[in-house]
Amino acid sequence: MLVRAWNSAEMSISRFLPDFAPIAPFSRLSESGILDSGSAPMSDAAVIEALRYMVLTRVFDDKATSMQRQGRFGTFSSVRGQEASVVGAASALDPKRDWIVPQYREFPALIRHGYPMENFALYFMGNPKGGIIPPEVNMLPMQISLAAQIPQATGLAWGLKMQGGDGVVITFFGDGASSEGDFHESLNLAGIVKAPVIFFLQNNGWAISTPRESQTAARSFAERAIGYGVEGVIVDGNDLLAVHEVTASAVAKARAGGGPTLIESVTYRTGAHNTADDPSRYIDQQELEKWQQKDPVTRIENYLRSKGIWNEELAKEMHDNCAEQVEVAMNIARNTPLATSDALFDHVYAQPPQRMLDQQVDWANRNGGAT
Ligand SMILES: Cc1ncc(C[n+]2csc(CCOP(=O)(O)OP(=O)(O)O)c2C)c(N)n1
């Protein structure tokens, strides 16, 4: 069975044996990219498309990091090491009817869903125009306040269900965010109302410098779902095919009225938490190297190579194409005028009250008419 159902026997074992054995995450590809004996859950074309988003992410991350070092980009969190986790989950969604309720480390999922890349860049350049989500794009704004997006995802999913549609909501968050009360309250409510929501927990080993072991004494994050009557799944987050498969299964279940799933995607943040962080001060080099050898991009490339449909020429072509796309988006963002202080008043109300309009005039007068 793809999505693992935790049964009552396991629950009772967990009550009496706190030192029970670790659970191997669900996976389809070996670390060298060889598929197990089952049939592939994605077509070759879908895998190549997903790989393109993974490469795009890597190119964007490198560009944004170097621009941040030059003072042309704000503090920003890269996806490095987690590309298969984010893209695998996103590839199971239908942008026309499904919603993403993001944290801040899901660049490729948002781009695939239709959020313009230049808006993403503008957001991290501190330009409020970046926060504008085109009306046809089914996503909520990025959330920096940890776990605050999780109850919103539950509410949105419950609302979609009440409206009688078949849309599904996925919300992303980290192992650190799962220690917030919002996570627990959301799972509880989603379980009760059978909201069509997928809680996609990226266990990347770290919450800035706090290791996963300091986050919970539980064997896994996924089995916390049991207490809320929700299904929990553990998947190898560096295996694109496996992440896609469990997420697609959770999406199908939610669409059919089966309610929420908590997916723990076990991966590793091989970059810094963000551009203000120096992980060399707390990450063990050997552990990092171990995870670098499980690189998700290399792994899926090796899979395609084993099928005879990938080579260096195609890889270069894809990289160059992505670099061009990133360059275009960054140029649009760079050439977008900076916001003036008057922007403080924009997008606060659909119909601004007189009190705020008065304040706006007062503000302009104090600034000699200039904003
Ligand atoms: C409510 C809240 N507390 C603290 C922070 C500061 N903070 C920002 S990111 C972060 C760690 C998050 O780790 P995790 O949830 O595992 O996600 P990751 O960044 O690893 O993807 C912390 C503590 C915050 N943004 N919001």
The ligand as a MOL file (V3000), in Angstrom:
LIG
                    3D

  0  0  0     0  0            999 V3000
M  V30 BEGIN CTAB
M  V30 COUNTS 26 27 0 0 0
M  V30 BEGIN ATOM
M  V30 1 C 6.5090 32.2080 15.1260 0
M  V30 2 C 7.9450 32.2810 14.7040 0
M  V30 3 N 8.9110 31.9960 15.5750 0
M  V30 4 C 10.2090 32.0970 15.2050 0
M  V30 5 C 10.5400 32.4800 13.9450 0
M  V30 6 C 12.0020 32.5960 13.5390 0
M  V30 7 N 12.3450 31.5200 12.6160 0 CHG=1
M  V30 8 C 12.3490 31.7280 11.2930 0
M  V30 9 S 12.6900 30.3470 10.4380 0
M  V30 10 C 12.8590 29.4400 11.8280 0
M  V30 11 C 13.1760 27.9640 11.7470 0
M  V30 12 C 12.1610 27.2230 10.9510 0
M  V30 13 O 12.4970 25.8810 10.8270 0
M  V30 14 P 11.5390 24.8520 10.1390 0
M  V30 15 O 10.1300 25.0730 10.5790 0
M  V30 16 O 12.0950 23.5040 10.3660 0
M  V30 17 O 11.5770 25.2390 8.5980 0
M  V30 18 P 12.8300 25.3610 7.6210 0
M  V30 19 O 13.2480 26.8080 7.6300 0
M  V30 20 O 13.8830 24.4440 8.0850 0
M  V30 21 O 12.3110 25.0160 6.2660 0
M  V30 22 C 12.6580 30.2210 12.9610 0
M  V30 23 C 12.7280 29.7270 14.3440 0
M  V30 24 C 9.4930 32.7940 13.0460 0
M  V30 25 N 9.7170 33.1420 11.7950 0
M  V30 26 N 8.2000 32.6650 13.4540 0
M  V30 END ATOM
M  V30 BEGIN BOND
M  V30 1 1 1 2
M  V30 2 1 2 3
M  V30 3 2 2 26
M  V30 4 2 3 4
M  V30 5 1 4 5
M  V30 6 1 5 6
M  V30 7 2 5 24
M  V30 8 1 6 7
M  V30 9 2 7 8
M  V30 10 1 7 22
M  V30 11 1 8 9
M  V30 12 1 9 10
M  V30 13 1 10 11
M  V30 14 2 10 22
M  V30 15 1 11 12
M  V30 16 1 12 13
M  V30 17 1 13 14
M  V30 18 2 14 15
M  V30 19 1 14 16
M  V30 20 1 14 17
M  V30 21 1 17 18
M  V30 22 2 18 19
M  V30 23 1 18 20
M  V30 24 1 18 21
M  V30 25 1 22 23
M  V30 26 1 24 25
M  V30 27 1 24 26
M  V30 END BOND
M  V30 END CTAB
M  END
